[in-house]
């Protein structure tokens, strides 16, 4: 385990987003080799801060996080058509750790 805050788990294989799928709150696993880019985004009143779970736009999905309204930064993974957008406790650290793993030589 590299990082774990209860909602997001980073390990040597990839990113696990807990409480991802609606309505059963099952997890989603994203291997590092499937991630094309990782970014951080500022959450505001109109772009996801109040979205506790679900789609914020046609191409983004937010896993369940009841504490999201108290957070101000999200991590966005570009993988395929739908990008997971999640709010770890330490978004800058999580983004850096993922970037290190997706740019590391094989």
N, C-alpha and C positions, 0 to 999 in steps of 0.2 A: 504494500500500500504506500502510495506517495502522498495522497491527500484524501481526507474524508471528513465532511462536515455534517453527515447524516442525510443530506440530499444529493450530494455529488461525491463520487468516489473515483479517484484516479489511481490506477495501478500500472504495472508494466505493460499490460495488454491494451488498455484503452480507457475510455470514459464511461462510467455507469451513472445514468441519471435515474434516480429513484423517483417513484410516483409520476412516471411519465405518461403512460397510456390511460386514457379515459374510457370507461368509468372505473376500472378495477385498480388503478394506481399501480400498475406493474412497471417494472424498470425497463430502460432502454440501454443497450450497450453499443458503444461506437468505438470500433478499433481505430487506433491512431492512423493507420494507413488509409482509412476512408475519409479522413478530415482533410479538406482542401485548404481551409483557412480558419483562423480563430481571431475574433475581434472582441473588444469591449464596447458597450453602448451605454450611454447615460439614459436612465429611465426617467420619464416625465409623466405628467398626468395624462397625456394623450398617446403615449407609445408603450404601454405595458406595465407601468407601476401598479395599476389597480387590477390588472388581469391576473387572477390567482391561478388559473389553469386554462389552457386552451390556446387557440390561434389568436395572435395579435394582428397578423396580416395574412394574406393568402399563402405566403411561403415561410412563415415562422410559427413554431409551436413552443409553448411554455409549459414545462411540467409543473405540477402542483407545488406551490410554495406560499403558505398562508402568511409568511413574514415579508413577502415581496413589497407590500406598500411601505415598509420601513427601510427598504434598500434603495440605493440610487444608481447602481451599476449592474449591468448584466453581461454575460459572456455569450457570444454568438458563434456557433460552429457552422461553417459552410460544409455540407456533406453532399447532399443531392438536391432534390427539388424543395424539400422541407428542411429548414434549418432549425435545430434546437436552440432555444434562447433560455438560459437558466441563470439563476441568481445565487451563486455560492457566497459563503460568508466572506471570502477573500478573493474577489474577482480578478484583481491584478495578478496575484500569485497563481491562480488557476490558469489564467490565460498564458502566463509565462511558462508554466510547467508543460502545458499542452504544446505550445510553440516549440519548445526544446525537443519534444518527442516527435513532432511531425517534420522537423527539419533535420533531425539527426541522420547521419549517414547510416545506411543499412549494413 
